[in-house]
């Protein structure tokens, strides 16, 4: 899947251990429910102009 947008960027979570833990827990739970591996990707809104 290819997503092209300037409205969002990959969320900078390097120093956000608690946030990463929550995302990983959600991935694990969703994988349990679906029986398939799940990967969640965190995006954050790009600051500045609206790029529509």
N, CA, C and O of each residue as an XYZ file, in Angstrom:
208
protein
N       0.851     -1.164      0.000
C       0.000      0.000      0.000
C       0.899      1.229      0.000
O       1.843      1.315      0.786
N       0.613      2.154     -0.858
C       1.382      3.392     -0.930
C       0.455      4.556     -0.611
O      -0.572      4.739     -1.264
N       0.823      5.341      0.396
C       0.027      6.495      0.790
C       0.881      7.737      0.563
O       1.970      7.872      1.121
N       0.372      8.629     -0.257
C       1.090      9.869     -0.525
C       0.260     11.048     -0.056
O      -0.844     11.279     -0.550
N       0.794     11.791      0.897
C       0.122     12.973      1.405
C       1.153     13.877      2.065
O       2.154     13.412      2.610
N       0.893     15.144      2.005
C       1.745     16.077      2.732
C       1.022     16.573      3.983
O       1.567     17.382      4.735
N      -0.197     16.095      4.207
C      -0.983     16.503      5.375
C      -0.535     15.798      6.654
O      -0.742     16.309      7.754
N       0.079     14.623      6.506
C       0.489     13.838      7.665
C       1.900     13.326      7.472
O       2.369     13.132      6.351
N       2.568     13.112      8.607
C       3.906     12.527      8.597
C       3.936     11.411      9.638
O       3.078     11.353     10.519
N       4.921     10.532      9.536
C       5.080      9.502     10.558
C       5.307     10.216     11.892
O       6.152     11.106     11.994
N       4.552      9.820     12.898
C       4.643     10.480     14.213
C       6.012     10.220     14.849
O       6.477      9.081     14.881
N       6.648     11.267     15.348
C       7.945     11.101     16.018
C       7.750     10.558     17.437
O       7.413     11.312     18.349
N       7.959      9.267     17.619
C       7.689      8.627     18.911
C       8.944      8.068     19.586
O       8.846      7.205     20.458
N      10.109      8.552     19.190
C      11.348      8.005     19.744
C      11.428      8.102     21.261
O      11.934      7.184     21.906
N      10.950      9.171     21.832
C      11.017      9.358     23.286
C       9.660      9.157     23.951
O       9.403      9.707     25.022
N       8.807      8.382     23.326
C       7.441      8.183     23.820
C       7.193      6.699     24.115
O       6.328      6.075     23.501
N       7.949      6.148     25.046
C       7.864      4.718     25.334
C       6.450      4.260     25.690
O       6.015      3.201     25.238
N       5.732      5.040     26.491
C       4.374      4.666     26.907
C       3.454      4.592     25.690
O       2.646      3.670     25.576
N       3.574      5.561     24.782
C       2.748      5.575     23.569
C       3.056      4.354     22.714
O       2.142      3.698     22.214
N       4.330      4.049     22.545
C       4.725      2.878     21.754
C       4.202      1.600     22.403
O       3.741      0.699     21.704
N       4.268      1.512     23.729
C       3.722      0.343     24.441
C       2.231      0.172     24.156
O       1.770     -0.942     23.904
N       1.487      1.255     24.195
C       0.044      1.194     23.948
C      -0.229      0.722     22.524
O      -1.117     -0.101     22.300
N       0.528      1.236     21.568
C       0.354      0.819     20.167
C       0.675     -0.668     20.017
O      -0.049     -1.394     19.336
N       1.752     -1.119     20.648
C       2.123     -2.535     20.563
C       1.079     -3.429     21.222
O       0.787     -4.511     20.712
N       0.516     -2.999     22.340
C      -0.552     -3.764     22.992
C      -1.778     -3.851     22.092
O      -2.412     -4.901     21.992
N      -2.110     -2.739     21.437
C      -3.256     -2.730     20.514
C      -2.998     -3.670     19.338
O      -3.895     -4.402     18.920
N      -1.785     -3.651     18.806
C      -1.433     -4.555     17.706
C      -1.605     -6.011     18.131
O      -2.174     -6.819     17.397
N      -1.103     -6.337     19.330
C      -1.195     -7.711     19.824
C      -2.645     -8.137     20.017
O      -3.023     -9.248     19.645
N      -3.446     -7.270     20.590
C      -4.863     -7.599     20.826
C      -5.616     -7.772     19.519
O      -6.405     -8.705     19.371
N      -5.374     -6.874     18.568
C      -6.030     -6.988     17.259
C      -5.595     -8.258     16.545
O      -6.403     -8.897     15.871
N      -4.337     -8.629     16.682
C      -3.850     -9.869     16.085
C      -4.558    -11.073     16.699
O      -4.919    -12.018     15.997
N      -4.752    -11.030     18.015
C      -5.494    -12.116     18.683
C      -6.909    -12.221     18.145
O      -7.400    -13.319     17.882
N      -7.560    -11.086     17.984
C      -8.958    -11.064     17.543
C      -9.126    -11.486     16.088
O     -10.113    -12.128     15.730
N      -8.157    -11.121     15.254
C      -8.283    -11.401     13.819
C      -7.581    -12.679     13.392
O      -7.878    -13.234     12.334
N      -6.637    -13.149     14.225
C      -5.866    -14.323     13.848
C      -4.799    -14.019     12.801
O      -4.245    -14.929     12.185
N      -4.520    -12.745     12.609
C      -3.520    -12.317     11.621
C      -2.649    -11.225     12.233
O      -3.103    -10.476     13.098
N      -1.396    -11.136     11.785
C      -0.544    -10.057     12.288
C      -1.123     -8.686     11.904
O      -1.631     -8.508     10.797
N      -1.043     -7.747     12.809
C      -1.548     -6.391     12.581
C      -0.419     -5.412     12.881
O       0.276     -5.548     13.888
N      -0.241     -4.446     12.022
C       0.727     -3.372     12.241
C      -0.013     -2.048     12.203
O      -0.678     -1.727     11.218
N       0.104     -1.280     13.277
C      -0.492      0.050     13.325
C       0.613      1.069     13.057
O       1.731      0.936     13.554
N       0.287      2.069     12.278
C       1.247      3.107     11.931
C       0.721      4.427     12.480
O      -0.414      4.815     12.201
N       1.542      5.110     13.254
C       1.136      6.374     13.879
C       1.544      7.546     12.986
O       2.714      7.713     12.640
N       0.558      8.340     12.630
C       0.794      9.554     11.854
C       0.434     10.757     12.710
O      -0.402     10.665     13.608
N       1.066     11.874     12.427
C       0.681     13.127     13.061
C       0.443     14.162     11.971
O       1.063     14.134     10.908
N      -0.466     15.068     12.266
C      -0.814     16.119     11.315
C       0.416     16.995     11.076
O       1.095     17.400     12.019
N       0.690     17.279      9.809
C       1.803     18.156      9.461
C       1.457     19.571      9.880
O       0.354     20.048      9.612
N       2.375     20.238     10.527
C       2.142     21.618     10.946
C       2.353     22.549      9.765
O       3.058     22.221      8.811
N       1.730     23.711      9.848
C       1.904     24.691      8.775
C       0.665     24.772      7.910
O      -0.455     24.578      8.384
N       0.876     25.061      6.635
C      -0.237     25.229      5.701
C      -1.066     23.963      5.573
O      -0.568     22.854      5.767
N      -2.338     24.144      5.244
C      -3.173     23.004      4.883
C      -2.788     22.592      3.477
O      -2.860     23.392      2.544
N      -2.386     21.357      3.328
C      -1.975     20.835      2.031
C      -3.050     19.922      1.493
O      -2.926     18.700      1.585
N      -4.091     20.482      0.938
C      -5.206     19.674      0.457
C      -5.051     19.367     -0.998
O      -5.900     18.692     -1.580
